[in-house]
Amino acid sequence: MKSQEELTKRVLERSKEVDGRRTLTCAQALSFAAEFGVEPIQVGRICDRENVRLGRCQLGCFS
């Protein structure tokens, strides 16, 4: 399993700035969870902590 630091770095690298706020698609977040071997909610928590908004969400996985 890769580290939380690596996951946080990936989230920040792949998120895009839209209207002054960083965003990441739900599909990307789910992909990172699978790649890093963590539950999707862990990616959601990183996004919350780093002020990255999840967009185009699927099924409310990160609610």
PDB file of N, CA, C and O in Angstrom, chain B, residues numbered from 101:
ATOM      1  N   MET B 101       0.841  -1.190   0.000  1.00  0.00           N
ATOM      2  CA  MET B 101       0.000   0.000   0.000  1.00  0.00           C
ATOM      3  C   MET B 101       0.881   1.246   0.000  1.00  0.00           C
ATOM      4  O   MET B 101       1.878   1.311   0.718  1.00  0.00           O
ATOM      5  N   LYS B 102       0.514   2.209  -0.791  1.00  0.00           N
ATOM      6  CA  LYS B 102       1.252   3.463  -0.848  1.00  0.00           C
ATOM      7  C   LYS B 102       0.857   4.328   0.338  1.00  0.00           C
ATOM      8  O   LYS B 102      -0.175   4.095   0.968  1.00  0.00           O
ATOM      9  N   SER B 103       1.673   5.316   0.639  1.00  0.00           N
ATOM     10  CA  SER B 103       1.460   6.131   1.835  1.00  0.00           C
ATOM     11  C   SER B 103       0.387   7.206   1.644  1.00  0.00           C
ATOM     12  O   SER B 103       0.040   7.591   0.528  1.00  0.00           O
ATOM     13  N   GLN B 104      -0.118   7.669   2.788  1.00  0.00           N
ATOM     14  CA  GLN B 104      -1.092   8.764   2.794  1.00  0.00           C
ATOM     15  C   GLN B 104      -0.475  10.014   2.173  1.00  0.00           C
ATOM     16  O   GLN B 104      -1.155  10.769   1.478  1.00  0.00           O
ATOM     17  N   GLU B 105       0.823  10.231   2.429  1.00  0.00           N
ATOM     18  CA  GLU B 105       1.513  11.385   1.857  1.00  0.00           C
ATOM     19  C   GLU B 105       1.479  11.340   0.335  1.00  0.00           C
ATOM     20  O   GLU B 105       1.219  12.349  -0.321  1.00  0.00           O
ATOM     21  N   GLU B 106       1.745  10.162  -0.218  1.00  0.00           N
ATOM     22  CA  GLU B 106       1.716   9.995  -1.673  1.00  0.00           C
ATOM     23  C   GLU B 106       0.307  10.219  -2.220  1.00  0.00           C
ATOM     24  O   GLU B 106       0.132  10.827  -3.275  1.00  0.00           O
ATOM     25  N   LEU B 107      -0.681   9.728  -1.502  1.00  0.00           N
ATOM     26  CA  LEU B 107      -2.068   9.902  -1.925  1.00  0.00           C
ATOM     27  C   LEU B 107      -2.449  11.381  -1.895  1.00  0.00           C
ATOM     28  O   LEU B 107      -3.069  11.883  -2.832  1.00  0.00           O
ATOM     29  N   THR B 108      -2.083  12.069  -0.832  1.00  0.00           N
ATOM     30  CA  THR B 108      -2.369  13.502  -0.730  1.00  0.00           C
ATOM     31  C   THR B 108      -1.699  14.253  -1.876  1.00  0.00           C
ATOM     32  O   THR B 108      -2.310  15.125  -2.495  1.00  0.00           O
ATOM     33  N   LYS B 109      -0.453  13.916  -2.154  1.00  0.00           N
ATOM     34  CA  LYS B 109       0.277  14.560  -3.248  1.00  0.00           C
ATOM     35  C   LYS B 109      -0.440  14.329  -4.574  1.00  0.00           C
ATOM     36  O   LYS B 109      -0.584  15.258  -5.369  1.00  0.00           O
ATOM     37  N   ARG B 110      -0.887  13.110  -4.816  1.00  0.00           N
ATOM     38  CA  ARG B 110      -1.587  12.779  -6.064  1.00  0.00           C
ATOM     39  C   ARG B 110      -2.885  13.576  -6.178  1.00  0.00           C
ATOM     40  O   ARG B 110      -3.192  14.110  -7.244  1.00  0.00           O
ATOM     41  N   VAL B 111      -3.645  13.660  -5.091  1.00  0.00           N
ATOM     42  CA  VAL B 111      -4.897  14.423  -5.101  1.00  0.00           C
ATOM     43  C   VAL B 111      -4.617  15.877  -5.477  1.00  0.00           C
ATOM     44  O   VAL B 111      -5.315  16.455  -6.310  1.00  0.00           O
ATOM     45  N   LEU B 112      -3.603  16.457  -4.863  1.00  0.00           N
ATOM     46  CA  LEU B 112      -3.292  17.858  -5.133  1.00  0.00           C
ATOM     47  C   LEU B 112      -2.758  18.068  -6.550  1.00  0.00           C
ATOM     48  O   LEU B 112      -3.065  19.075  -7.187  1.00  0.00           O
ATOM     49  N   GLU B 113      -1.967  17.129  -7.039  1.00  0.00           N
ATOM     50  CA  GLU B 113      -1.431  17.241  -8.401  1.00  0.00           C
ATOM     51  C   GLU B 113      -2.523  17.133  -9.456  1.00  0.00           C
ATOM     52  O   GLU B 113      -2.489  17.840 -10.463  1.00  0.00           O
ATOM     53  N   ARG B 114      -3.474  16.266  -9.232  1.00  0.00           N
ATOM     54  CA  ARG B 114      -4.500  15.995 -10.242  1.00  0.00           C
ATOM     55  C   ARG B 114      -5.728  16.892 -10.134  1.00  0.00           C
ATOM     56  O   ARG B 114      -6.518  16.969 -11.075  1.00  0.00           O
ATOM     57  N   SER B 115      -5.898  17.565  -9.010  1.00  0.00           N
ATOM     58  CA  SER B 115      -7.054  18.455  -8.889  1.00  0.00           C
ATOM     59  C   SER B 115      -6.808  19.696  -9.746  1.00  0.00           C
ATOM     60  O   SER B 115      -5.668  20.106  -9.968  1.00  0.00           O
ATOM     61  N   LYS B 116      -7.890  20.271 -10.213  1.00  0.00           N
ATOM     62  CA  LYS B 116      -7.800  21.449 -11.072  1.00  0.00           C
ATOM     63  C   LYS B 116      -8.467  22.623 -10.383  1.00  0.00           C
ATOM     64  O   LYS B 116      -9.428  22.455  -9.632  1.00  0.00           O
ATOM     65  N   GLU B 117      -7.946  23.816 -10.647  1.00  0.00           N
ATOM     66  CA  GLU B 117      -8.551  25.002 -10.062  1.00  0.00           C
ATOM     67  C   GLU B 117      -9.675  25.492 -10.966  1.00  0.00           C
ATOM     68  O   GLU B 117      -9.478  25.738 -12.156  1.00  0.00           O
ATOM     69  N   VAL B 118     -10.851  25.627 -10.374  1.00  0.00           N
ATOM     70  CA  VAL B 118     -12.032  26.115 -11.078  1.00  0.00           C
ATOM     71  C   VAL B 118     -12.671  27.179 -10.199  1.00  0.00           C
ATOM     72  O   VAL B 118     -13.039  26.910  -9.056  1.00  0.00           O
ATOM     73  N   ASP B 119     -12.801  28.380 -10.733  1.00  0.00           N
ATOM     74  CA  ASP B 119     -13.406  29.494  -9.989  1.00  0.00           C
ATOM     75  C   ASP B 119     -12.746  29.703  -8.634  1.00  0.00           C
ATOM     76  O   ASP B 119     -13.428  29.954  -7.640  1.00  0.00           O
ATOM     77  N   GLY B 120     -11.427  29.600  -8.593  1.00  0.00           N
ATOM     78  CA  GLY B 120     -10.696  29.856  -7.362  1.00  0.00           C
ATOM     79  C   GLY B 120     -10.704  28.719  -6.356  1.00  0.00           C
ATOM     80  O   GLY B 120     -10.232  28.882  -5.231  1.00  0.00           O
ATOM     81  N   ARG B 121     -11.235  27.575  -6.747  1.00  0.00           N
ATOM     82  CA  ARG B 121     -11.288  26.433  -5.826  1.00  0.00           C
ATOM     83  C   ARG B 121     -10.799  25.176  -6.535  1.00  0.00           C
ATOM     84  O   ARG B 121     -11.103  24.962  -7.709  1.00  0.00           O
ATOM     85  N   ARG B 122     -10.047  24.352  -5.827  1.00  0.00           N
ATOM     86  CA  ARG B 122      -9.519  23.118  -6.401  1.00  0.00           C
ATOM     87  C   ARG B 122     -10.630  22.074  -6.456  1.00  0.00           C
ATOM     88  O   ARG B 122     -11.393  21.923  -5.502  1.00  0.00           O
ATOM     89  N   THR B 123     -10.721  21.352  -7.577  1.00  0.00           N
ATOM     90  CA  THR B 123     -11.735  20.314  -7.734  1.00  0.00           C
ATOM     91  C   THR B 123     -11.110  19.037  -8.284  1.00  0.00           C
ATOM     92  O   THR B 123     -10.075  19.058  -8.950  1.00  0.00           O
ATOM     93  N   LEU B 124     -11.768  17.936  -7.985  1.00  0.00           N
ATOM     94  CA  LEU B 124     -11.365  16.612  -8.441  1.00  0.00           C
ATOM     95  C   LEU B 124     -12.645  15.871  -8.787  1.00  0.00           C
ATOM     96  O   LEU B 124     -13.637  15.993  -8.069  1.00  0.00           O
ATOM     97  N   THR B 125     -12.644  15.108  -9.866  1.00  0.00           N
ATOM     98  CA  THR B 125     -13.862  14.369 -10.198  1.00  0.00           C
ATOM     99  C   THR B 125     -14.004  13.155  -9.282  1.00  0.00           C
ATOM    100  O   THR B 125     -13.026  12.637  -8.743  1.00  0.00           O
ATOM    101  N   CYS B 126     -15.221  12.731  -9.128  1.00  0.00           N
ATOM    102  CA  CYS B 126     -15.511  11.544  -8.332  1.00  0.00           C
ATOM    103  C   CYS B 126     -14.799  10.322  -8.918  1.00  0.00           C
ATOM    104  O   CYS B 126     -14.261   9.496  -8.181  1.00  0.00           O
ATOM    105  N   ALA B 127     -14.801  10.216 -10.236  1.00  0.00           N
ATOM    106  CA  ALA B 127     -14.147   9.079 -10.892  1.00  0.00           C
ATOM    107  C   ALA B 127     -12.658   9.045 -10.566  1.00  0.00           C
ATOM    108  O   ALA B 127     -12.098   7.973 -10.334  1.00  0.00           O
ATOM    109  N   GLN B 128     -12.011  10.218 -10.546  1.00  0.00           N
ATOM    110  CA  GLN B 128     -10.593  10.269 -10.190  1.00  0.00           C
ATOM    111  C   GLN B 128     -10.394   9.830  -8.743  1.00  0.00           C
ATOM    112  O   GLN B 128      -9.486   9.056  -8.440  1.00  0.00           O
ATOM    113  N   ALA B 129     -11.240  10.324  -7.861  1.00  0.00           N
ATOM    114  CA  ALA B 129     -11.122   9.978  -6.443  1.00  0.00           C
ATOM    115  C   ALA B 129     -11.292   8.473  -6.236  1.00  0.00           C
ATOM    116  O   ALA B 129     -10.540   7.863  -5.475  1.00  0.00           O
ATOM    117  N   LEU B 130     -12.266   7.878  -6.901  1.00  0.00           N
ATOM    118  CA  LEU B 130     -12.473   6.430  -6.793  1.00  0.00           C
ATOM    119  C   LEU B 130     -11.278   5.664  -7.352  1.00  0.00           C
ATOM    120  O   LEU B 130     -10.884   4.633  -6.808  1.00  0.00           O
ATOM    121  N   SER B 131     -10.711   6.165  -8.427  1.00  0.00           N
ATOM    122  CA  SER B 131      -9.531   5.540  -9.026  1.00  0.00           C
ATOM    123  C   SER B 131      -8.348   5.591  -8.064  1.00  0.00           C
ATOM    124  O   SER B 131      -7.625   4.605  -7.919  1.00  0.00           O
ATOM    125  N   PHE B 132      -8.145   6.725  -7.410  1.00  0.00           N
ATOM    126  CA  PHE B 132      -7.049   6.853  -6.439  1.00  0.00           C
ATOM    127  C   PHE B 132      -7.258   5.897  -5.271  1.00  0.00           C
ATOM    128  O   PHE B 132      -6.303   5.282  -4.797  1.00  0.00           O
ATOM    129  N   ALA B 133      -8.497   5.767  -4.803  1.00  0.00           N
ATOM    130  CA  ALA B 133      -8.783   4.850  -3.694  1.00  0.00           C
ATOM    131  C   ALA B 133      -8.389   3.425  -4.075  1.00  0.00           C
ATOM    132  O   ALA B 133      -7.760   2.721  -3.286  1.00  0.00           O
ATOM    133  N   ALA B 134      -8.755   3.005  -5.276  1.00  0.00           N
ATOM    134  CA  ALA B 134      -8.408   1.656  -5.735  1.00  0.00           C
ATOM    135  C   ALA B 134      -6.900   1.506  -5.890  1.00  0.00           C
ATOM    136  O   ALA B 134      -6.325   0.504  -5.464  1.00  0.00           O
ATOM    137  N   GLU B 135      -6.265   2.490  -6.494  1.00  0.00           N
ATOM    138  CA  GLU B 135      -4.818   2.438  -6.726  1.00  0.00           C
ATOM    139  C   GLU B 135      -4.025   2.369  -5.426  1.00  0.00           C
ATOM    140  O   GLU B 135      -3.023   1.659  -5.336  1.00  0.00           O
ATOM    141  N   PHE B 136      -4.484   3.118  -4.413  1.00  0.00           N
ATOM    142  CA  PHE B 136      -3.760   3.192  -3.150  1.00  0.00           C
ATOM    143  C   PHE B 136      -4.257   2.179  -2.124  1.00  0.00           C
ATOM    144  O   PHE B 136      -3.724   2.104  -1.017  1.00  0.00           O
ATOM    145  N   GLY B 137      -5.277   1.401  -2.486  1.00  0.00           N
ATOM    146  CA  GLY B 137      -5.769   0.359  -1.592  1.00  0.00           C
ATOM    147  C   GLY B 137      -6.439   0.883  -0.337  1.00  0.00           C
ATOM    148  O   GLY B 137      -6.288   0.316   0.745  1.00  0.00           O
ATOM    149  N   VAL B 138      -7.193   1.987  -0.491  1.00  0.00           N
ATOM    150  CA  VAL B 138      -7.892   2.584   0.647  1.00  0.00           C
ATOM    151  C   VAL B 138      -9.380   2.697   0.316  1.00  0.00           C
ATOM    152  O   VAL B 138      -9.782   2.572  -0.841  1.00  0.00           O
ATOM    153  N   GLU B 139     -10.178   2.933   1.336  1.00  0.00           N
ATOM    154  CA  GLU B 139     -11.606   3.159   1.138  1.00  0.00           C
ATOM    155  C   GLU B 139     -11.806   4.545   0.521  1.00  0.00           C
ATOM    156  O   GLU B 139     -11.041   5.464   0.813  1.00  0.00           O
ATOM    157  N   PRO B 140     -12.820   4.706  -0.323  1.00  0.00           N
ATOM    158  CA  PRO B 140     -13.080   6.013  -0.929  1.00  0.00           C
ATOM    159  C   PRO B 140     -13.229   7.139   0.094  1.00  0.00           C
ATOM    160  O   PRO B 140     -12.843   8.275  -0.180  1.00  0.00           O
ATOM    161  N   ILE B 141     -13.778   6.838   1.257  1.00  0.00           N
ATOM    162  CA  ILE B 141     -13.967   7.882   2.268  1.00  0.00           C
ATOM    163  C   ILE B 141     -12.638   8.488   2.701  1.00  0.00           C
ATOM    164  O   ILE B 141     -12.591   9.658   3.081  1.00  0.00           O
ATOM    165  N   GLN B 142     -11.559   7.712   2.651  1.00  0.00           N
ATOM    166  CA  GLN B 142     -10.246   8.248   3.015  1.00  0.00           C
ATOM    167  C   GLN B 142      -9.802   9.312   2.011  1.00  0.00           C
ATOM    168  O   GLN B 142      -9.211  10.322   2.393  1.00  0.00           O
ATOM    169  N   VAL B 143     -10.084   9.084   0.738  1.00  0.00           N
ATOM    170  CA  VAL B 143      -9.775  10.091  -0.276  1.00  0.00           C
ATOM    171  C   VAL B 143     -10.646  11.323  -0.026  1.00  0.00           C
ATOM    172  O   VAL B 143     -10.174  12.453  -0.146  1.00  0.00           O
ATOM    173  N   GLY B 144     -11.904  11.106   0.317  1.00  0.00           N
ATOM    174  CA  GLY B 144     -12.800  12.212   0.636  1.00  0.00           C
ATOM    175  C   GLY B 144     -12.302  13.038   1.805  1.00  0.00           C
ATOM    176  O   GLY B 144     -12.407  14.264   1.788  1.00  0.00           O
ATOM    177  N   ARG B 145     -11.766  12.387   2.813  1.00  0.00           N
ATOM    178  CA  ARG B 145     -11.229  13.113   3.976  1.00  0.00           C
ATOM    179  C   ARG B 145     -10.015  13.951   3.593  1.00  0.00           C
ATOM    180  O   ARG B 145      -9.849  15.074   4.068  1.00  0.00           O
ATOM    181  N   ILE B 146      -9.173  13.398   2.734  1.00  0.00           N
ATOM    182  CA  ILE B 146      -8.017  14.164   2.248  1.00  0.00           C
ATOM    183  C   ILE B 146      -8.504  15.390   1.482  1.00  0.00           C
ATOM    184  O   ILE B 146      -7.976  16.489   1.653  1.00  0.00           O
ATOM    185  N   CYS B 147      -9.505  15.195   0.644  1.00  0.00           N
ATOM    186  CA  CYS B 147     -10.059  16.321  -0.103  1.00  0.00           C
ATOM    187  C   CYS B 147     -10.618  17.382   0.842  1.00  0.00           C
ATOM    188  O   CYS B 147     -10.407  18.575   0.627  1.00  0.00           O
ATOM    189  N   ASP B 148     -11.323  16.959   1.879  1.00  0.00           N
ATOM    190  CA  ASP B 148     -11.844  17.909   2.868  1.00  0.00           C
ATOM    191  C   ASP B 148     -10.707  18.675   3.527  1.00  0.00           C
ATOM    192  O   ASP B 148     -10.747  19.901   3.630  1.00  0.00           O
ATOM    193  N   ARG B 149      -9.701  17.947   3.967  1.00  0.00           N
ATOM    194  CA  ARG B 149      -8.571  18.559   4.677  1.00  0.00           C
ATOM    195  C   ARG B 149      -7.812  19.546   3.786  1.00  0.00           C
ATOM    196  O   ARG B 149      -7.344  20.583   4.256  1.00  0.00           O
ATOM    197  N   GLU B 150      -7.695  19.216   2.505  1.00  0.00           N
ATOM    198  CA  GLU B 150      -6.924  20.041   1.572  1.00  0.00           C
ATOM    199  C   GLU B 150      -7.795  21.033   0.792  1.00  0.00           C
ATOM    200  O   GLU B 150      -7.320  21.686  -0.137  1.00  0.00           O
ATOM    201  N   ASN B 151      -9.069  21.139   1.177  1.00  0.00           N
ATOM    202  CA  ASN B 151     -10.014  22.047   0.518  1.00  0.00           C
ATOM    203  C   ASN B 151     -10.148  21.777  -0.978  1.00  0.00           C
ATOM    204  O   ASN B 151     -10.168  22.702  -1.790  1.00  0.00           O
ATOM    205  N   VAL B 152     -10.238  20.501  -1.326  1.00  0.00           N
ATOM    206  CA  VAL B 152     -10.465  20.083  -2.709  1.00  0.00           C
ATOM    207  C   VAL B 152     -11.914  19.618  -2.806  1.00  0.00           C
ATOM    208  O   VAL B 152     -12.340  18.714  -2.087  1.00  0.00           O
ATOM    209  N   ARG B 153     -12.647  20.238  -3.686  1.00  0.00           N
ATOM    210  CA  ARG B 153     -14.062  19.895  -3.866  1.00  0.00           C
ATOM    211  C   ARG B 153     -14.188  18.730  -4.844  1.00  0.00           C
ATOM    212  O   ARG B 153     -13.506  18.692  -5.868  1.00  0.00           O
ATOM    213  N   LEU B 154     -15.059  17.788  -4.523  1.00  0.00           N
ATOM    214  CA  LEU B 154     -15.334  16.671  -5.426  1.00  0.00           C
ATOM    215  C   LEU B 154     -16.502  17.047  -6.324  1.00  0.00           C
ATOM    216  O   LEU B 154     -17.544  17.499  -5.850  1.00  0.00           O
ATOM    217  N   GLY B 155     -16.317  16.856  -7.620  1.00  0.00           N
ATOM    218  CA  GLY B 155     -17.355  17.210  -8.578  1.00  0.00           C
ATOM    219  C   GLY B 155     -17.770  16.015  -9.408  1.00  0.00           C
ATOM    220  O   GLY B 155     -17.099  14.984  -9.429  1.00  0.00           O
ATOM    221  N   ARG B 156     -18.892  16.175 -10.093  1.00  0.00           N
ATOM    222  CA  ARG B 156     -19.456  15.101 -10.922  1.00  0.00           C
ATOM    223  C   ARG B 156     -19.517  13.803 -10.129  1.00  0.00           C
ATOM    224  O   ARG B 156     -19.085  12.750 -10.597  1.00  0.00           O
ATOM    225  N   CYS B 157     -20.057  13.898  -8.930  1.00  0.00           N
ATOM    226  CA  CYS B 157     -20.066  12.766  -7.999  1.00  0.00           C
ATOM    227  C   CYS B 157     -21.020  11.661  -8.456  1.00  0.00           C
ATOM    228  O   CYS B 157     -22.051  11.912  -9.081  1.00  0.00           O
ATOM    229  N   GLN B 158     -20.639  10.443  -8.123  1.00  0.00           N
ATOM    230  CA  GLN B 158     -21.391   9.248  -8.493  1.00  0.00           C
ATOM    231  C   GLN B 158     -21.935   8.575  -7.232  1.00  0.00           C
ATOM    232  O   GLN B 158     -21.162   8.117  -6.391  1.00  0.00           O
ATOM    233  N   LEU B 159     -23.232   8.515  -7.102  1.00  0.00           N
ATOM    234  CA  LEU B 159     -23.891   7.766  -6.026  1.00  0.00           C
ATOM    235  C   LEU B 159     -23.617   8.272  -4.618  1.00  0.00           C
ATOM    236  O   LEU B 159     -23.870   7.546  -3.657  1.00  0.00           O
ATOM    237  N   GLY B 160     -23.118   9.467  -4.462  1.00  0.00           N
ATOM    238  CA  GLY B 160     -22.888  10.020  -3.130  1.00  0.00           C
ATOM    239  C   GLY B 160     -21.839   9.289  -2.320  1.00  0.00           C
ATOM    240  O   GLY B 160     -21.941   9.230  -1.094  1.00  0.00           O
ATOM    241  N   CYS B 161     -20.841   8.734  -2.968  1.00  0.00           N
ATOM    242  CA  CYS B 161     -19.804   7.944  -2.281  1.00  0.00           C
ATOM    243  C   CYS B 161     -19.039   8.744  -1.241  1.00  0.00           C
ATOM    244  O   CYS B 161     -18.508   8.168  -0.291  1.00  0.00           O
ATOM    245  N   PHE B 162     -18.972  10.057  -1.402  1.00  0.00           N
ATOM    246  CA  PHE B 162     -18.134  10.866  -0.524  1.00  0.00           C
ATOM    247  C   PHE B 162     -18.948  11.785   0.371  1.00  0.00           C
ATOM    248  O   PHE B 162     -18.415  12.764   0.893  1.00  0.00           O
ATOM    249  N   SER B 163     -20.213  11.493   0.556  1.00  0.00           N
ATOM    250  CA  SER B 163     -21.083  12.343   1.384  1.00  0.00           C
ATOM    251  C   SER B 163     -20.699  12.262   2.838  1.00  0.00           C
ATOM    252  O   SER B 163     -21.323  12.911   3.678  1.00  0.00           O
TER     253      SER B 163
END
